[in-house]
Amino acid sequence: MRIALIADSFPPLRTSGAVQLRDLSREFVRQGHALTVLLPSCELTQPWALENLDGVRVLRLKAPRTRDIDYVRRTVGEFAMPFSMLRNLRKSPLTDERWDALVWYSPSIFHGPLVSALKKSSACRSYLIIRDIFPEWALDMGLMGRGLPYRFFAAVARYQYSVADVIGVQSPGNLRYFASWQKQPERQLQVLHNWLQPPEKIRCSIRIDQTPLAGRKVLVYAGNMGVAQGIDVLLDLAERLKLRPNVGLLFVGRGSESARLKVDAQSRQLDNVLFLDEIDPDEIPDLYAQCVAGLVALHPKHKSHNIPGKFLTYMQNGLPVLANINAGNDLAQLIKLERIGQVCESNHVEDLARLCVTLLQQIDGDVDLTNRCKRLFARDFAVKKTVEQIVSAL
């Protein structure tokens, strides 16, 4: 099939979404499909730039900036983004290109107008991959009320859903949200698990034995540090673990909350915590080989279900998890059922600290723990199955 994949994250970005989309695009090509990735870029001085990455045709289209700016400018930039991309696509060598199918990735929720235009010109079906149900999660967390901003974002999201023939959500618990959408004829709703392909294994630039955490059993958090993650409770955990000098917490990544969290850790004099910048995704296996467990955090006010990309990287590399997540999240049942770590749904640091001790004991005594993590990844989260599922639906 000739497929266009539309997104706003892709290498050289190092976010979990960029890594996922890189892996997805490589697998489309590996399975014999002709894939073109359409991306916005605020860094271009010309309307478009065409390149080839690992057999994937990548067309970057000039568009407004949407990252590392305030929320108002980001909203304006994202609203204008699909229109800018469409205008500059028509100036590119691919202006007359026609596709057999369109696939797009949300976030962002603003790709609808671009997808709609390309869907009409190509007379093809479309598949929406939803990883965040926005603005619902922001409403749940109290980041916005039901006023004008919420109604605006909800209308944008509804338009995006209306363009899709198939929607893939990341967890069974999210199916309920789209029950009314599915009532329209010929619409298909399915669970599309998150995915990863095996990374290249290169030596990690982080050497824990050369840091203040040397000699400790290290629990690692690798990924975005934003409001949605609710990472403060992990610093509370670190404070409780100060009485256990053989345990440390390592945070690797970036995000809107990372600077504040660093200052908080310093003010608490947490010598068992270390913050480091994000690394190349291919360094992750060697980083995890230096750690004993992975940390997952989701803000307790979430009501939707989320299986973060970092969880997949832990499973892929055989790291059990210590998770602090919203009550009722499908991820909690998965961790318990597969016996791949410990999960706290109360958001109470006392419970989290107790479960952390239990996990450390489990790591020492459960010889099959690492293999269970790897088997779960191979069964549910391999990118080969993801591409086969998308193509079958289209």
Secondary structure as UniProt FT lines:
FT   STRAND          2..6
FT   TURN            11..12
FT   HELIX           16..30
FT   TURN            31..32
FT   STRAND          34..41
FT   STRAND          48..53
FT   TURN            54..55
FT   STRAND          56..62
FT   HELIX           71..89
FT   TURN            90..91
FT   TURN            93..96
FT   STRAND          101..106
FT   HELIX           112..122
FT   STRAND          125..130
FT   TURN            134..135
FT   HELIX           136..140
FT   TURN            141..142
FT   HELIX           148..163
FT   STRAND          166..169
FT   HELIX           172..178
FT   TURN            179..180
FT   HELIX           181..183
FT   TURN            185..186
FT   STRAND          188..191
FT   HELIX           208..210
FT   TURN            212..215
FT   STRAND          217..222
FT   HELIX           227..229
FT   HELIX           232..240
FT   HELIX           241..243
FT   TURN            245..246
FT   STRAND          247..252
FT   TURN            256..257
FT   HELIX           258..267
FT   TURN            268..269
FT   TURN            271..272
FT   STRAND          273..276
FT   HELIX           281..283
FT   HELIX           284..288
FT   TURN            289..290
FT   STRAND          293..297
FT   TURN            300..301
FT   HELIX           309..316
FT   TURN            317..318
FT   STRAND          321..324
FT   TURN            327..328
FT   HELIX           330..338
FT   STRAND          341..344
FT   HELIX           349..365
FT   TURN            367..368
FT   HELIX           369..380
FT   HELIX           383..393
//
